[in-house]
Amino acid sequence: MHDSHTTGGHAQPAAHGDGHAGDHAAHAPVATGTFVMVWVALLALTMVTVAASVWFPGKVGIGVAMVVTPIKAALILMWFMHLKYETAVFRVMFLSAIMILALVMGLTFFDYSFR
């Protein structure tokens, strides 16, 4: 057994992030400009949703919101939460959880819509 304190040798400190080097080396960091473009897209889609609710209140405004909102959620998930860079297995697990949540919520709304 080798002990650096008893032999007088100096142990080399572990590199920062040692053991996790493969985690971050798999993909390059996202450029700041990409984040800005996604943010601008989110702002534009928010403006579309607000404009639709003001100009077309009711079913049309709700329909636009129901189309635009998943697009905004996908942008946030893919870029800001870095789901784009995860493995396929993780993506499938995440999306299946979201689909189950959507199914349960949809069934709940379906139940209340006929009362």
N, C-alpha and C positions, 0 to 999 in steps of 0.2 A: 504494500500500500504506500502510495506516494503522498506526502503531505508537505506542502510548500512552507508551512511554518516550522516544521522540524528540520528540514534540510537546508533552509536558508534561501531556497529558490523563490522566485516571484511568479505567482500565477498570472497568466494573461487574463485580463477582464474580457468577459463575453461582449461581442459586438451588440450594439443596440438592435433590438428586434431579432436576436439570434433565435433560430428555430422557426421564425415566421418569414424568412426572406423569400420563400417561394410564394407566399400569399400575395405579396405586393409586386413581385416581379412578373407575374402572369400577364399583366396589362399595364399599359402606359397611363400616366395620369391624364385626366381630361383637361383640355385647355380652358382657360378662363373665358375665352370668347364663346366657347360652346355653351357654358353655363349662362352667359349673358343672352345668347340667342334663344335658349330654352325659356329663360325668364321673360323675354320679350314675347315669345309665342304664348306663354301663359297669360300675360297681360292682354294680348290681342284676343285670345279666346274668352277671357273674362269680359272684355268689352262687348264681344258678340253676344254672350249670354245676357248681360245687362240690357243691351239694346233690344234684344228679342223680347225680354220680359216687359220692357217699357212700350215698345211699338206694337207688339202682338201679345197682349196679356191673355192668359187662358191656355188653351190646349197647344197652340203653336209655340208660345214662349216656353212652356213646360217641355214640349218635344225637342226644341232646340237645346234646352238645358240638359236633357237626358242624352243627347248625342254628344254635346261638347264636354260634359263633365267626365266621362270615361277617357276621352282623349287627353284632357288635362291630367287626370290621375295617372295615365300611362306615361306621360312625359315626366312627371314627378318621380314615379317609381323607377323608370329606366335611367334617368340621368342623375337626379339628386340623391336617390337611394341606391344608386349603382347596381340595380338589378340587371342592367345590360351586361355587366361583366361577371355575373355569377355563372355557375355551372348549370347545365340544362336540368339536372335533377333538382336543384334548389328552385329554379324557375317553375318547374312543374308542381313542386310541393306548394310554393307560394300561390301560384295561380289556382290550384285546386282548392286551397283554403278560401281564397277570394270567391270562387264560384259557389262553394257551399254556403258562404255568408250571403251572397246575392240570392241564392235559391231560397234560403230561409226567410230573408227579408221580402222577397217577391211573393212567397206563399202567404206571409203575414198580410201584405197589402191586398192580395187577392181575397183573403178572408174578409177584410174590412170593406172592400169595395161593393159587396152585395148586401150590406146591412142597411 
